[in-house]
């Protein structure tokens, strides 16, 4: 089990923006919001490969994501905003009215199964 | 210290996107306002403009930039503070610069370009305003923009997110004097982000009912806020089935604003744009539903009995 902590940055993508309007129940929206982008070396360190599932934990909650390698800085993870990222957010707003939605320290551990296998089933 | 996008289009020759990815999130921003348009003052369009992108990673917007500054995550405030010192030729240590993840040469070049500009704009996104530091980061950038006016014209503008969030702020401002986080509990508006703002009210469990119009907090808010929405009776007005409508006690389908219902949308520079409906809808508009609910409530007897003229004694 990996004990290294990563910096999770939820973000927006054009595809996600389109799918928000198409429908949040759609397979494509669910796929986009449950797939995180990570540096290949970090992925190797966690012990997973493209398409594998990981459990992402903050001190406030946890959610499962599929992995994909991407050109992102080492130690950082990016995932489009969506219902899974809500599960990881703290309700505190530091008196601003807005919760911190980027830059959480998270723990990432592999879970059994791959997103591709699940699709094939 | 801001301006309209029309001024940006016609005059801004130095554009900085800070903590935003317009290539993906505001795909028409480059072509309609900030980079490509030709004007009387910028006759060669893109060639007359310089674009600097400040972000923690290489996004798709990097290809459109002239200079990319990859700031270390969580160090935006430090970088802005260093820049504020550098424009005024105040001493900065190498360690302070190294902390930002950028080199002295990069920052000197950035400052020189800012000072050489005729009309500079900072467009800042959630990468600045929603990371640690939040409004302090935004305030620091606004201060830098203000201080740059000692050298040349400089403005700042937030890159707003979903459609017409600016409209909600503008309307609340001219109705109450405050943009958001407003409580009417005492019969007059009071403003206190962190106390009266939606997330805080929900997380503390201060509300026993929620009325949600054209928003989907069930898919965007933190888990503790969503959990409270599930506990209380929630009424949703939305054209679509959403995560929020599924947990709501009542979901009233309404006509999509701007497509089937008329109205006014505010652009991110607070310019109001009237919208004419292009398609007919069998559903009523949000406005009509709210008006009918209000009329029905007014017919009911007041829960306080005969309401006093002033509510100053009510706490």
Interface residues (C-beta under 8 A of the other chain):
Chain A: X7 X9 X11 X12 X13 X14 X17 X23 X24 X25 X60 X61 X71 X72 X73 X76 X78 X81 X82 X83 X86 X87 X88 X89 X90 X91 X92 X93 X94 X95 X96 X97 X98 X99 X100 X101 X102 X103
Chain B: X21 X23 X24 X25 X27 X56 X57 X58 X70 X73 X74 X126 X127 X129 X130 X131 X132 X134 X135 X161 X180 X181 X193 X194 X197 X198 X199 X200 X202 X203 X216 X218 X219 X220 X221 X222 X223 X224 X225 X226 X240 X241 X242 X243
